[in-house]
């Protein structure tokens, strides 16, 4: 989760030119990109809902040596797995009610449910479709076979951080690109 990559209007010739310039003269773009990334990162940390603060601490900003790429947010597979729930904070959840999966009598014709004992079923048909119904527990609390999980409202933190900073960041980057190109053309 997070802003993965900046695309400067998708112009590959411009990117190649800037990459070549970066190798020959001092690059104005990288410090500006780092400044912009840090600005967005600060906004993300300000907007993110906090419980322990560990997720906010895992957010980081990285800018490549050329200054053409930036990654802001969760970086790395381990952090993305550990803080997978951040997407649920950003967008909310629709909730789950077990009642739609319960069947009052076993002879119900309307729809298939998953609350029959399937432990004795055998054969290919049982491989994936007819697994045992699992009991939901976290080790301490018992939620039953069909727990009711309430919907959670969205608490956007990623999108607002981008929206608040978009105009400033784009203006700074445009100025740095044009300044770098002007200095390169002057020699």
C-alpha positions as CSV (number, residue, x, y, z in Angstrom):
1,X,0.0,0.0,0.0
2,X,1.3,3.4,-0.7
3,X,2.3,5.6,-3.6
4,X,4.6,3.3,-5.5
5,X,6.1,5.3,-8.3
6,X,6.0,8.8,-9.7
7,X,5.4,9.0,-13.5
8,X,6.4,12.3,-15.0
9,X,3.6,12.5,-17.6
10,X,4.9,9.3,-19.1
11,X,7.4,11.0,-21.4
12,X,10.2,8.5,-21.9
13,X,12.4,10.8,-24.0
14,X,12.3,13.4,-21.3
15,X,13.2,10.8,-18.7
16,X,16.1,9.5,-20.8
17,X,17.4,13.1,-21.3
18,X,17.2,13.8,-17.6
19,X,18.9,10.6,-16.8
20,X,21.8,11.4,-19.1
21,X,22.0,15.0,-17.8
22,X,22.1,13.6,-14.2
23,X,25.3,11.8,-15.1
24,X,27.1,14.9,-16.5
25,X,26.0,17.9,-14.3
26,X,24.7,18.5,-10.8
27,X,21.1,17.2,-10.6
28,X,18.6,19.7,-9.2
29,X,15.8,17.2,-9.6
30,X,16.8,14.7,-6.8
31,X,16.8,17.1,-3.9
32,X,13.5,18.6,-5.1
33,X,12.0,15.1,-5.4
34,X,13.3,14.2,-1.9
35,X,11.8,17.3,-0.5
36,X,8.5,16.6,-2.2
37,X,8.5,13.0,-1.1
38,X,9.2,14.0,2.5
39,X,6.4,16.5,2.4
40,X,3.9,13.8,1.2
41,X,5.3,11.4,3.8
42,X,4.8,13.9,6.6
43,X,1.1,14.4,5.5
44,X,0.6,10.6,5.4
45,X,1.9,10.3,8.9
46,X,-0.3,13.1,10.0
47,X,-3.5,11.6,8.4
48,X,-3.0,7.9,9.2
49,X,-5.2,6.5,12.1
50,X,-3.0,5.5,15.0
51,X,-3.4,2.7,17.5
52,X,0.2,1.7,18.4
53,X,1.8,4.0,15.8
54,X,3.8,1.1,14.3
55,X,2.2,1.4,10.8
56,X,2.9,5.1,10.7
57,X,6.5,4.4,11.7
58,X,6.9,1.9,8.8
59,X,6.0,4.5,6.2
60,X,9.1,5.9,4.4
61,X,10.1,7.9,1.4
62,X,12.7,6.8,-1.1
63,X,14.0,8.7,-4.1
64,X,16.3,7.1,-6.7
65,X,19.8,8.5,-7.5
66,X,18.6,10.0,-10.7
67,X,15.6,11.7,-8.9
68,X,13.2,10.3,-11.6
69,X,11.5,7.8,-9.3
70,X,10.0,8.1,-5.9
71,X,8.4,5.6,-3.6
72,X,6.4,6.8,-0.6
73,X,4.5,4.7,1.8
74,X,5.1,1.1,2.8
75,X,8.2,-0.3,1.1
76,X,9.3,-3.9,1.0
77,X,7.4,-7.2,1.1
78,X,7.7,-7.7,4.8
79,X,6.1,-4.3,5.7
80,X,3.4,-4.9,3.1
81,X,2.5,-8.2,4.6
82,X,2.8,-7.0,8.2
83,X,0.6,-3.9,7.7
84,X,-1.8,-5.4,5.2
85,X,-4.7,-3.9,7.1
86,X,-3.9,-0.4,6.0
87,X,-6.0,-0.9,2.9
88,X,-8.9,-1.6,5.1
89,X,-8.4,1.6,7.0
90,X,-8.1,3.6,3.8
91,X,-11.2,2.2,2.1
92,X,-13.3,0.7,4.9
93,X,-14.9,-2.8,4.9
94,X,-18.5,-3.8,4.0
95,X,-18.8,-6.2,6.9
96,X,-20.1,-9.7,7.0
97,X,-23.2,-11.3,8.4
98,X,-23.2,-15.0,8.9
99,X,-27.0,-15.2,8.8
100,X,-27.0,-15.3,4.9
101,X,-25.0,-18.5,5.1
102,X,-27.1,-20.3,7.8
103,X,-29.8,-22.6,6.7
104,X,-32.9,-23.1,9.0
105,X,-33.6,-26.6,7.7
106,X,-31.4,-29.0,5.8
107,X,-34.0,-29.5,3.0
108,X,-33.9,-25.9,1.9
109,X,-33.9,-25.7,-1.9
110,X,-33.0,-22.0,-2.4
111,X,-29.3,-21.6,-2.7
112,X,-26.4,-23.6,-1.5
113,X,-24.9,-23.1,2.0
114,X,-21.7,-24.2,3.6
115,X,-23.0,-25.5,7.0
116,X,-23.3,-29.2,6.4
117,X,-20.9,-31.8,7.8
118,X,-18.6,-32.6,4.9
119,X,-16.0,-34.6,6.7
120,X,-17.0,-37.9,5.2
121,X,-17.2,-36.7,1.6
122,X,-14.6,-38.1,-0.7
123,X,-13.5,-37.8,-4.3
124,X,-12.5,-35.1,-6.7
125,X,-15.6,-33.1,-6.2
126,X,-14.7,-32.6,-2.5
127,X,-11.2,-31.4,-3.2
128,X,-11.9,-27.6,-3.1
129,X,-15.7,-27.1,-3.1
130,X,-16.7,-29.1,-0.1
131,X,-14.2,-28.3,2.6
132,X,-15.1,-28.6,6.3
133,X,-16.8,-25.6,7.8
134,X,-14.3,-24.0,10.1
135,X,-14.9,-22.6,13.5
136,X,-13.8,-19.0,13.8
137,X,-11.6,-18.3,16.8
138,X,-8.5,-16.2,17.6
139,X,-7.4,-18.4,20.3
140,X,-9.1,-16.5,23.1
141,X,-12.6,-15.7,21.7
142,X,-15.0,-18.0,20.0
143,X,-16.9,-16.4,17.2
144,X,-18.9,-19.5,16.1
145,X,-19.0,-20.9,12.6
146,X,-20.6,-17.8,11.1
147,X,-19.6,-14.7,13.0
148,X,-21.2,-11.3,12.4
149,X,-18.4,-8.8,11.6
150,X,-19.5,-5.2,11.5
151,X,-18.7,-2.9,8.6
152,X,-15.9,-0.4,9.2
153,X,-16.0,3.1,7.9
154,X,-13.2,4.3,5.6
155,X,-10.5,6.5,7.2
156,X,-8.6,7.8,4.2
157,X,-5.0,8.8,4.9
158,X,-3.3,8.0,1.6
159,X,-5.4,9.9,-0.9
160,X,-5.7,13.1,1.2
161,X,-1.9,13.2,1.7
162,X,-1.5,13.2,-2.1
163,X,-4.3,15.7,-2.7
164,X,-3.1,18.2,-0.2
165,X,0.4,18.3,-1.6
166,X,-0.3,17.7,-5.4
167,X,-0.1,21.3,-6.6
168,X,3.0,22.3,-4.6
169,X,4.9,19.1,-5.5
170,X,4.1,19.3,-9.2
171,X,5.1,23.0,-9.3
172,X,8.4,22.3,-7.6
173,X,9.2,19.3,-9.9
174,X,8.3,21.3,-13.0
175,X,10.6,24.1,-11.9
176,X,13.4,21.7,-11.2
177,X,13.0,19.9,-14.6
178,X,12.9,23.2,-16.5
179,X,15.9,24.6,-14.5
180,X,17.9,21.4,-15.2
181,X,17.1,21.4,-18.9
182,X,17.9,25.1,-19.1
183,X,21.3,24.6,-17.4
184,X,22.1,21.6,-19.7
185,X,21.2,23.6,-22.8
186,X,23.5,26.5,-21.8
187,X,26.3,24.0,-21.4
